[in-house]
């Protein structure tokens, strides 16, 4: 889990996996007691994942990408690719720019200018993730009963249609959660297996 803060996700997942690692720039929020034996916290500078190459089966990044400078985001995604084993999975969750901004600037601007340095569209995130070598990129669509994986290309088509709308109309159309979910933003990407 990259940018885990209190690392609650990686701590909870430890019961289901062989090893779980939480990574962040500070460990102040990570509880110091009753941690699972197979969980460890690794301190990072925020850009480099201080792990060996090809050691992770799954990397999870939630609400982090938008806080990084775009150049730094690319470096981080490259490092995610590096630490994943062939056949590994990357799950990235970040707000979609088309119905944002999602930081404090939503109250005074049409573009993220606060804590979010860059909010991405599906197309922009797809381009970033594919550029470093990830393949078979999908969007996770939540239904009431289950999660479905849909093609990122389908999400990009819907996004292109949404871009033709005025901002006000687009926000009105994208307000229902089921529509907003089509534009993500839960993106799953796979590192190709060489088998």
BAFI-3210 file (N, C-alpha, C; in Angstrom, 3 decimals, decimal comma, padded with zeros to 6 digits):
// residues 195
n [1|2|3|4|5|6|7|8|9|10|11|12|13|14|15|16|17|18|19|20|21|22|23|24|25|26|27|28|29|30|31|32|33|34|35|36|37|38|39|40|41|42|43|44|45|46|47|48|49|50|51|52|53|54|55|56|57|58|59|60|61|62|63|64|65|66|67|68|69|70|71|72|73|74|75|76|77|78|79|80|81|82|83|84|85|86|87|88|89|90|91|92|93|94|95|96|97|98|99|100|101|102|103|104|105|106|107|108|109|110|111|112|113|114|115|116|117|118|119|120|121|122|123|124|125|126|127|128|129|130|131|132|133|134|135|136|137|138|139|140|141|142|143|144|145|146|147|148|149|150|151|152|153|154|155|156|157|158|159|160|161|162|163|164|165|166|167|168|169|170|171|172|173|174|175|176|177|178|179|180|181|182|183|184|185|186|187|188|189|190|191|192|193|194|195]
n.u [000,864|000,810|001,488|-000,014|-000,761|-002,308|-002,138|-004,188|-005,466|-003,420|-002,697|-005,054|-005,291|-003,214|-004,024|-004,872|-002,888|000,531|002,640|002,499|002,880|003,143|003,596|004,870|005,610|005,884|005,565|003,805|001,028|000,628|-000,379|001,309|001,093|-000,081|000,275|000,090|002,239|003,174|003,128|004,745|006,127|007,397|009,471|009,429|010,671|008,622|008,667|010,253|010,041|011,169|012,015|013,111|013,392|010,686|009,145|006,572|003,185|000,892|000,044|-001,202|-002,672|-004,137|-005,767|-003,452|-001,899|-002,825|-001,725|000,868|003,480|003,151|005,463|006,738|004,754|004,823|007,369|006,888|004,944|006,488|008,221|006,452|005,852|008,360|008,698|006,700|005,994|006,291|003,139|001,893|-000,377|-001,653|-003,493|-004,991|-006,391|-007,894|-009,157|-011,368|-010,702|-012,720|-015,120|-014,429|-013,004|-011,541|-010,356|-009,790|-010,020|-012,364|-014,257|-013,655|-012,562|-012,335|-010,567|-008,298|-006,389|-005,365|-004,473|-004,271|-002,160|-002,412|-005,252|-006,519|-007,810|-009,499|-008,295|-005,815|-004,612|-004,565|-002,776|-000,434|-000,020|000,139|002,362|004,606|004,699|002,635|-000,055|-003,259|-005,264|-007,848|-011,037|-012,596|-015,860|-018,447|-021,220|-024,390|-024,230|-021,771|-018,349|-017,325|-015,102|-014,272|-013,384|-010,745|-010,709|-013,418|-014,278|-012,801|-014,039|-016,598|-015,775|-014,752|-017,128|-018,290|-016,535|-017,344|-019,449|-020,759|-019,188|-020,954|-023,249|-022,067|-021,287|-023,781|-024,871|-023,041|-023,441|-025,047|-023,990|-023,641|-023,169|-020,918|-019,096|-018,457|-016,511|-014,455|-012,941|-011,177|-008,603|-007,257|-004,293|-002,093|000,998|002,764|003,085|005,824|005,572]
n.v [-001,175|002,031|005,265|005,030|006,272|005,798|003,160|001,286|-000,341|-002,056|-003,283|-004,626|-006,336|-008,037|-010,330|-011,952|-012,488|-013,493|-011,673|-008,224|-004,849|-001,542|001,676|004,905|008,445|009,227|007,723|008,365|008,000|005,301|002,609|001,576|-000,683|-004,091|-004,973|-007,021|-009,874|-010,344|-007,930|-004,986|-001,718|000,609|003,281|005,995|008,287|009,316|009,226|007,168|003,695|001,920|-000,893|-004,134|-005,110|-006,666|-007,935|-007,782|-008,884|-007,458|-004,060|-001,251|001,899|004,630|007,621|009,235|009,847|012,271|014,177|014,469|016,001|015,971|014,910|013,589|011,767|010,083|008,955|007,564|005,678|004,244|003,079|001,493|-000,363|-001,525|-002,821|-004,714|-008,166|-010,159|-010,560|-009,332|-007,039|-003,722|-001,459|001,555|004,361|007,399|010,773|011,788|014,277|015,419|015,759|017,367|020,229|018,217|018,897|021,454|023,611|023,387|025,108|027,601|027,587|026,317|024,420|022,111|023,584|023,528|021,336|019,275|018,598|017,693|016,562|013,723|012,612|009,678|009,018|010,389|009,172|006,541|006,773|007,497|005,212|003,135|003,972|003,320|000,620|-001,054|-003,295|-004,298|-002,596|-001,781|-000,495|-000,330|-001,035|-000,318|-002,161|-002,650|-005,175|-006,344|-006,056|-004,962|-005,397|-003,147|-002,179|000,138|001,647|001,882|003,491|005,756|006,529|007,297|009,397|011,162|011,955|013,243|015,387|017,058|018,419|021,270|022,507|022,828|021,368|018,873|018,228|017,985|015,813|013,838|013,488|011,335|008,418|005,940|006,652|008,250|006,357|005,035|006,527|006,037|006,413|003,966|002,223|-000,628|-002,257|-004,441|-006,125|-007,563|-011,057|-013,219|-015,823]
n.w [000,000|-001,077|000,115|002,432|004,854|007,779|007,282|007,444|005,566|004,528|006,901|007,613|005,412|005,852|007,195|005,186|003,388|002,557|003,145|004,035|003,164|004,199|002,900|003,281|003,697|006,305|009,569|011,536|011,835|011,860|013,812|016,798|018,269|018,516|015,867|012,943|012,571|010,033|008,781|007,691|008,001|005,694|005,273|002,983|000,465|-000,897|-003,623|-004,538|-004,281|-001,688|-002,126|-003,269|-006,741|-008,521|-006,390|-005,402|-005,530|-005,731|-005,874|-004,251|-004,485|-003,205|-003,594|-003,919|-006,218|-007,324|-005,675|-006,337|-008,292|-011,838|-013,208|-011,122|-010,479|-012,693|-012,326|-009,939|-010,759|-012,571|-010,749|-009,310|-011,300|-011,481|-008,949|-008,981|-009,510|-012,527|-014,024|-011,957|-010,221|-010,350|-008,557|-008,821|-007,392|-007,892|-008,006|-010,680|-013,005|-014,565|-013,174|-011,102|-009,392|-006,716|-004,378|-001,892|-003,567|-004,985|-004,081|-005,026|-007,578|-010,983|-011,568|-010,105|-007,693|-005,237|-002,785|-004,558|-007,109|-009,700|-011,209|-012,804|-015,983|-017,220|-019,646|-019,467|-017,224|-018,109|-020,249|-018,850|-017,231|-019,119|-020,536|-019,014|-019,236|-018,369|-019,085|-020,468|-019,202|-017,021|-015,885|-012,728|-012,079|-009,943|-009,069|-007,434|-006,387|-007,063|-008,272|-011,441|-014,158|-016,611|-019,926|-020,249|-022,500|-023,156|-021,027|-021,673|-024,056|-023,151|-021,604|-023,558|-024,775|-022,589|-022,354|-024,359|-023,348|-021,515|-018,515|-016,352|-017,180|-017,516|-014,894|-013,747|-015,158|-014,467|-011,795|-010,634|-008,965|-010,284|-012,925|-012,690|-011,839|-014,174|-015,274|-013,704|-010,519|-010,446|-011,318|-012,807|-013,531|-015,279|-014,977|-017,507|-017,737|-018,223|-018,856]
ca.u [000,000|001,655|000,806|-001,042|-001,151|-002,379|-001,914|-005,268|-005,747|-002,369|-002,755|-006,202|-005,010|-002,192|-004,668|-005,237|-001,732|001,760|003,298|001,841|003,788|002,609|004,675|004,509|006,748|005,964|004,879|003,118|-000,345|000,605|-000,404|002,568|000,809|-000,966|000,443|000,319|003,650|003,540|003,020|005,855|006,052|008,628|009,484|009,820|010,760|007,409|008,842|010,917|009,581|012,424|011,940|013,798|012,579|009,891|008,870|005,167|002,132|-000,189|000,363|-002,427|-002,386|-005,439|-005,794|-002,079|-001,374|-003,214|-000,929|002,237|003,749|003,029|006,741|006,963|003,762|005,349|008,468|006,311|004,315|007,613|008,736|005,431|006,095|009,621|008,581|005,750|006,430|005,554|001,794|001,389|-001,503|-001,603|-004,799|-004,797|-007,631|-007,636|-010,357|-011,399|-010,710|-013,913|-016,176|-013,736|-011,907|-011,905|-009,699|-010,411|-010,241|-013,716|-015,086|-013,304|-011,918|-012,828|-009,443|-007,625|-005,259|-005,031|-003,607|-004,114|-001,328|-002,979|-006,306|-006,402|-008,928|-009,191|-007,346|-004,486|-004,067|-004,282|-001,547|000,656|000,186|000,571|003,677|005,679|004,739|001,469|-000,947|-004,583|-005,742|-009,295|-011,672|-013,449|-017,196|-019,192|-022,674|-024,842|-023,933|-020,417|-017,460|-017,098|-013,978|-014,629|-012,243|-010,403|-011,084|-014,835|-014,314|-012,259|-015,085|-017,598|-015,104|-014,704|-018,474|-018,456|-015,708|-018,070|-020,485|-020,308|-018,814|-022,162|-024,073|-021,307|-021,377|-025,159|-025,015|-022,151|-023,745|-025,387|-022,787|-023,474|-022,592|-019,577|-018,234|-017,998|-015,291|-013,510|-011,581|-010,439|-007,978|-006,457|-003,349|-001,358|002,341|002,745|003,838|006,667|005,361]
ca.v [000,000|003,218|006,439|004,424|007,046|004,924|001,802|000,389|-001,332|-003,076|-004,019|-005,535|-007,329|-008,963|-011,591|-012,701|-012,651|-013,940|-010,468|-006,969|-003,722|-000,190|002,608|006,324|009,307|009,279|006,611|008,921|007,532|003,841|002,183|000,931|-001,916|-005,103|-005,097|-008,411|-010,222|-010,330|-006,549|-004,088|-000,360|001,045|004,726|006,345|009,727|009,684|009,038|005,886|002,620|001,309|-002,351|-004,756|-005,291|-007,885|-008,588|-007,628|-009,423|-006,481|-002,737|-000,464|003,331|005,271|009,058|009,731|010,337|013,660|015,054|014,512|016,690|014,968|014,231|012,683|010,691|009,129|008,225|006,632|004,575|003,425|002,295|000,465|-001,385|-002,194|-003,703|-005,793|-009,378|-010,399|-011,038|-008,565|-006,132|-002,377|-000,815|002,985|005,097|008,835|011,443|012,159|015,729|015,896|016,213|017,997|019,716|017,435|019,413|022,669|024,585|023,238|026,220|028,887|027,459|025,231|023,500|021,841|024,490|023,442|020,221|018,393|019,224|017,318|015,557|013,049|011,971|008,278|009,017|010,819|008,126|005,383|007,087|007,445|003,835|002,330|004,451|002,654|-000,795|-001,825|-003,716|-004,761|-001,641|-001,849|000,317|-001,103|-000,439|-000,863|-002,311|-002,848|-006,529|-006,813|-005,201|-005,398|-004,775|-002,716|-001,695|001,557|002,291|002,221|004,660|006,899|006,954|008,041|010,625|012,053|012,520|014,177|016,579|017,931|019,120|022,373|022,036|022,784|020,244|017,655|017,909|017,547|014,477|012,902|013,430|009,987|007,628|004,871|007,255|008,691|005,166|004,657|007,290|005,649|006,246|002,841|001,664|-001,817|-002,506|-005,681|-006,261|-008,765|-012,220|-013,713|-017,275]
ca.w [000,000|-001,192|000,652|003,275|006,038|008,949|006,756|007,884|004,525|004,497|008,168|007,523|004,374|006,347|007,586|003,987|002,505|003,209|003,667|003,682|003,408|004,094|002,555|003,337|004,023|007,772|010,236|012,700|011,950|011,934|015,217|017,200|019,000|017,930|014,420|012,523|012,416|008,612|008,283|008,020|007,462|005,047|005,052|001,617|000,199|-001,614|-005,063|-004,787|-003,411|-001,229|-002,134|-004,399|-007,950|-008,719|-005,101|-005,007|-006,391|-005,818|-005,326|-004,074|-004,326|-003,092|-003,335|-003,800|-007,488|-007,551|-004,809|-006,855|-009,545|-012,910|-013,463|-009,996|-010,601|-013,674|-011,685|-008,976|-011,505|-013,068|-009,629|-009,059|-012,320|-011,130|-007,777|-009,243|-010,195|-013,765|-013,711|-010,820|-010,431|-009,770|-008,398|-008,579|-007,192|-007,878|-008,512|-012,100|-013,212|-015,274|-012,264|-009,983|-008,571|-005,545|-003,181|-001,354|-004,647|-005,543|-003,602|-005,633|-008,883|-011,837|-011,732|-008,835|-007,463|-003,820|-002,421|-005,712|-008,133|-010,991|-011,242|-014,094|-016,662|-017,503|-020,756|-019,001|-016,345|-018,968|-020,980|-017,883|-016,789|-020,268|-020,965|-018,267|-019,587|-017,945|-020,164|-020,068|-018,209|-016,853|-014,857|-011,836|-012,015|-008,819|-009,116|-006,054|-005,924|-007,346|-009,038|-012,810|-014,844|-017,960|-020,694|-020,095|-023,767|-023,028|-020,147|-022,415|-025,010|-022,381|-021,198|-024,721|-024,904|-021,470|-022,622|-025,284|-022,582|-020,667|-017,187|-015,517|-017,627|-017,258|-013,466|-013,485|-015,740|-013,779|-010,369|-010,158|-008,728|-011,271|-014,125|-012,325|-011,744|-015,510|-015,535|-012,666|-010,941|-009,909|-012,515|-012,561|-014,624|-015,074|-015,534|-018,317|-017,297|-019,310|-019,002]
c.u [000,906|000,869|-000,295|-001,487|-001,121|-002,211|-002,980|-005,559|-004,692|-002,311|-003,894|-005,943|-004,007|-002,779|-004,944|-004,056|-000,509|002,497|002,564|002,764|003,031|003,763|004,141|005,748|006,933|005,189|004,059|001,712|-000,463|000,592|000,870|002,333|-000,131|-000,898|000,658|001,808|004,103|003,323|004,301|005,620|007,414|008,509|010,057|009,994|009,545|007,484|009,431|010,380|010,816|012,308|012,737|012,848|011,864|009,636|007,388|004,221|001,055|000,278|-000,911|-002,050|-003,725|-005,292|-004,396|-001,608|-001,644|-002,409|000,506|002,329|003,686|004,321|007,047|005,989|004,250|006,479|007,932|005,684|005,394|008,143|007,744|005,653|007,339|009,432|007,585|006,423|005,725|004,209|001,162|000,345|-001,286|-003,012|-004,559|-006,160|-007,275|-008,869|-010,235|-011,583|-012,029|-015,059|-015,578|-013,824|-012,416|-011,176|-010,397|-010,724|-011,613|-014,612|-014,771|-012,684|-012,527|-011,774|-008,793|-006,391|-004,829|-004,045|-003,388|-003,324|-001,809|-004,044|-006,359|-007,757|-008,532|-008,127|-005,940|-003,836|-003,712|-002,953|-000,326|000,992|000,699|001,993|004,817|005,699|003,554|000,590|-002,299|-005,147|-007,265|-009,751|-012,548|-014,773|-017,969|-020,668|-023,104|-024,406|-022,497|-019,610|-017,285|-015,856|-014,435|-013,385|-011,996|-010,763|-012,554|-015,003|-013,813|-013,265|-016,162|-017,026|-015,030|-016,056|-018,703|-017,678|-016,395|-019,136|-019,895|-020,013|-020,053|-023,027|-023,389|-021,419|-022,775|-025,366|-024,216|-022,433|-024,162|-024,147|-022,569|-022,881|-021,143|-018,609|-017,731|-016,712|-014,252|-013,777|-010,905|-009,889|-007,084|-005,578|-002,498|000,023|002,392|003,623|004,636|006,545|004,638]
c.v [001,233|004,435|006,032|005,232|006,167|003,449|000,805|-000,693|-002,434|-003,880|-005,038|-006,658|-008,377|-010,316|-012,492|-013,032|-013,108|-012,773|-009,237|-005,820|-002,415|000,768|004,032|007,116|009,469|008,107|007,076|008,370|006,014|003,433|001,428|-000,380|-002,823|-005,171|-006,567|-008,666|-010,161|-008,961|-005,816|-002,738|-000,013|002,537|005,026|007,857|010,217|009,457|007,687|004,867|001,847|-000,205|-002,865|-004,876|-006,635|-008,651|-008,576|-008,262|-008,380|-005,180|-001,905|000,978|004,071|006,739|009,619|010,434|011,819|014,651|015,220|015,377|015,642|014,226|013,210|011,515|009,640|008,304|007,193|005,426|003,666|002,527|001,215|-000,690|-002,206|-003,193|-004,834|-006,984|-009,448|-011,067|-010,288|-007,538|-004,821|-001,820|000,626|003,669|006,576|009,546|011,833|013,666|016,245|016,303|016,756|019,502|019,050|017,887|020,702|023,693|024,442|024,416|027,541|028,785|026,306|024,155|023,306|022,733|024,482|022,323|019,237|019,116|018,891|016,259|015,027|012,680|010,505|008,200|009,376|009,750|006,882|005,592|006,976|006,001|002,954|002,700|003,701|001,139|-001,630|-002,141|-004,107|-003,889|-001,652|-000,826|-000,595|-000,355|-001,125|-000,972|-002,530|-004,199|-006,976|-005,743|-005,797|-004,701|-004,427|-002,154|-000,210|002,320|002,699|003,467|005,910|007,415|007,774|009,399|011,628|012,714|013,566|015,472|017,554|018,764|020,320|021,809|021,869|021,577|018,916|017,249|017,409|016,112|013,446|012,777|012,038|009,109|006,566|005,394|007,648|007,515|004,712|005,382|007,057|006,440|005,184|002,125|000,492|-002,047|-003,716|-005,609|-007,597|-009,861|-012,754|-015,220|-017,593]
c.w [000,000|-000,718|001,605|004,478|007,275|008,588|007,194|006,845|004,543|005,794|008,120|006,528|004,866|006,753|006,391|003,076|003,300|003,871|003,187|004,083|003,222|003,861|002,627|003,733|005,534|008,363|011,439|012,908|012,095|013,412|015,578|017,944|018,214|016,405|014,064|012,294|010,963|007,968|008,635|007,354|006,882|004,772|003,665|001,512|-000,589|-003,111|-005,425|-003,785|-002,965|-001,028|-003,329|-005,588|-007,914|-007,418|-004,724|-006,027|-006,677|-005,185|-005,371|-003,771|-004,336|-002,708|-003,068|-005,059|-007,713|-006,709|-005,301|-008,100|-010,649|-013,238|-012,367|-010,038|-011,588|-013,076|-010,695|-009,683|-012,115|-011,957|-009,207|-010,030|-011,971|-009,995|-007,986|-009,913|-011,546|-013,438|-012,553|-011,222|-009,693|-009,739|-007,982|-008,483|-007,060|-008,428|-009,983|-012,235|-013,793|-014,361|-010,970|-010,084|-007,294|-004,284|-002,756|-002,446|-005,303|-005,163|-004,287|-007,023|-009,669|-012,043|-010,371|-008,702|-005,998|-003,558|-003,576|-006,797|-009,535|-010,771|-012,665|-014,675|-016,844|-018,605|-020,325|-018,130|-017,150|-019,709|-020,068|-017,515|-017,933|-020,703|-020,270|-018,498|-019,145|-019,147|-019,582|-018,944|-018,209|-015,828|-014,015|-011,713|-010,900|-009,175|-007,672|-005,502|-006,138|-008,077|-010,422|-013,349|-016,246|-018,637|-020,434|-021,363|-023,746|-022,150|-020,843|-023,433|-024,304|-021,967|-022,352|-024,960|-023,812|-021,695|-023,575|-024,575|-021,855|-019,283|-016,313|-015,885|-017,316|-015,795|-013,111|-013,972|-014,939|-012,287|-009,906|-010,087|-009,798|-012,569|-013,849|-012,278|-013,108|-015,878|-014,445|-011,399|-010,090|-011,134|-012,113|-013,780|-014,267|-015,712|-016,262|-017,725|-018,486|-019,504|-020,282]
res [x|x|x|x|x|x|x|x|x|x|x|x|x|x|x|x|x|x|x|x|x|x|x|x|x|x|x|x|x|x|x|x|x|x|x|x|x|x|x|x|x|x|x|x|x|x|x|x|x|x|x|x|x|x|x|x|x|x|x|x|x|x|x|x|x|x|x|x|x|x|x|x|x|x|x|x|x|x|x|x|x|x|x|x|x|x|x|x|x|x|x|x|x|x|x|x|x|x|x|x|x|x|x|x|x|x|x|x|x|x|x|x|x|x|x|x|x|x|x|x|x|x|x|x|x|x|x|x|x|x|x|x|x|x|x|x|x|x|x|x|x|x|x|x|x|x|x|x|x|x|x|x|x|x|x|x|x|x|x|x|x|x|x|x|x|x|x|x|x|x|x|x|x|x|x|x|x|x|x|x|x|x|x|x|x|x|x|x|x|x|x|x|x|x|x]
***
